[in-house]
Amino acid sequence: MIEYTINAAKESKLLTQIVVSTDDEEIAIAAEVAGYKPPFIRPAEFAQDASTSLEVVQHAIAFFESQHIFFDAVCLLQPTNPFREKGSIDIAINKFIDSGADCLVSVLPIPHEYNPHWAFEEDANGFLKIATGEEAIIPRRQELPNAFHRDGSIYISKTAVIKKGSFYGKSIAYIESNPEFHVNIDTMKDWETAEKLLTQIHL
């Protein structure tokens, strides 16, 4: 997974530096074999089950700034989403720059049956209310606004926003990913899906 993600980053013409953050020696070796030796071993405090991606990126920023190296923005590529369509990283970076947004995320469409305007929450009386807070439900699928979910493949954020404690800031741009490349590896079933996907896509 590390190698696929590193290779995708290497293909980018716009990323100025590739950084692998890990606390695991085997992962560090795998990254080095793929061409990028981690500049540091991530401290244990940022490698716990409860550690967040935000904390990991904040640590990396602080490390480089201590070396007097500064970045305007950070592109986070999670290795658990190893497959990215060629050119998608640079497309995302260009849109992020052009938009002027605090953040850009890659997304996939939400099927209409799961659209938040058709989702319900339980109220204090045990009845259902529309999750968006509307009084009346939108009756026709054709009237539903487009809705998306983060696919986990690409996050780009201004460094200043990350240092304030958020990936997202006040404005979020997006690119729509190619669903043919999507897999988020979290379980053995996801791994099996990824292996099947590799026979169908060209990386």
N, C-alpha and C positions, 0 to 999 in steps of 0.2 A: 504494500500500500504506500509505503514511504517512497519507493522508487517511482511509481506511477505519478505521484504528486510532484516529486522533484523534477521528473522529466517534463511535466506540464509547465512547471515554473521556468525551466530552462528554455522552453520554446518561446516564452514571452520576450518581446523586444522592448517592453516598457518597464519591467521590474528592474530596479537598480541593484538589488542585493537579495540573495536567497538565504534564509536562516532556518535551520532546523532546531527546534527547542524540544529537548527530551531529558529525562532523568535516567533513562535506561541505556546501559552500555551496548547491548545488542542492537538497539535501534540506532545508536550513534555510529556503530560500525557499519550498519546497513546504509546509513546516509552517506558515510564517507566513501563506501564502495560505489554509490550512485554519483559521487562527484562533489559532495558538499559536507565537509567536516563541521559538525556543530561548533560554534564559537564558544560555547559554554555548556556545562551540564546543569540542567535546571535544578534549583534547590528543592529539597524534599517538601518544603512547605507549599510549593506550587505544583506538587505532583500527587496530591491526595485525591481520594474519591470525590471530595466536595470541592476541589479546586475548579475554578472556572476558566474558560478560554480567555476571558477578559484579564484575569490575573496573570495568566501566562504571557499574554502579549504586553501587558504593562511591565512585567519583569524584563522582557526582551528590550523594550524601549529604554528602560532605565539602564540596562547594561551598556547599550551602545552610546547613550548620552554620557555615561561615565567615561567613555573612550573618546568623547567629543565628536561623535558621529550622530547626525540628526536626520530625521526623515519627516517629510510633510504628511505622509499617509502610510498606512500599513495594509497589505493585502493578506488576509488569513486564508490559507488553503488547508482544509482539514483532511488528513490522510484517510479517514474513514469514508470519505467520498473520493475514491481514487481515480474515477474516470471523468474526464472533462473533454468536451469537444474541442478540437484544434482551433486555436485563435480566440477561444471564449474569454480567456483572461485579459487579453489586450482589448477586446471589445468592451469588457466590463470597465477596465481602467479608463478608456477613452470616454465612455458614457459618464463615469464618475466625475472626471475632470470637466466635461462639457456641462454637466448638470449643476455643478456648484454645490451639490448636496453634502451633508455631513457624512453620509454613509451610502454605500450601495450593497445590495445583497442579490444573490441569484435566487430565482424563485421558479416554482412550477404552479400551474393553474390548479385551483381546488375544484373538483367535480361539483356540478350544480347541486347535487343532493346533499353535499356537505357545506354549501355556501353559508356563511354566518347569518345571513338574513333568513335562512331556513333552519337555523339551529335554535334550540331551546335550553333554558336554564330553569331550575326549580326555584320558585319563590318561597317566601316565608310561610305561606299557607299550604305548600305542597302542590301547587298548581304550576303549570308551565308558562313561562314568559319568553318572548322572543329575545335571543341573546344580544341583539344589537340595540335593544331598548325601544324599538318601534312599537306602536300600538297595534298596527294592522300588518298582517303578513303579506308579503309580495305574492300575488296569486299565480303569476306565470313565470316559467323558467326564462323566457325571453326578456323579462324585465329585470332580472337579477343583474347587479353590477358585477364586473369581473372581480374575482377574489383569488389570492395567491397564498402559497405557503413557502417559507424558506426551505430550500433543498439542501443547504449546508455546504454547497460546493465552493462558493466564493463570497467572501466578505471583504469590503474595502472601507476603511474608516480614516478620517483625519486623525493624525496623532494627537492633536489638541483635544479632540473629543474623547479619545481613549483615555488620556491622562486625567480627564475629569470624571471618569468612572462609567463610561457607556460606549458601546460600539455604534449606537444608532444616532445619537444627537437629536436634533429637531427636524431633520429632513432626510428621508430615505429614498434614494433612487433604486432602480432595479433593472436586471436583465432577466429575460425568460430563458431558462435552460432547455436544452434538448432532452426530453424525457427518455430517449433511447439510451442515454449515457448514465441515467440516474440509478445509483445504488448507495445506500447508507449502511455501512457494515457495522452491525452491533451484536448480531447473533450468528450462530452457525448456519441458520437458514439464509441469512443475508449473504454469508460467504459463498454458499452454494449458488445463490442468485448471481453473484459477481462472477463466478467461474463460468456460468452459462452465458452471461452477458459478453464475456471476453471472446466468445466464439462468434458473436454477432456484430461487434463493432470493430473499427479499425483505428488504432492509436499509433 
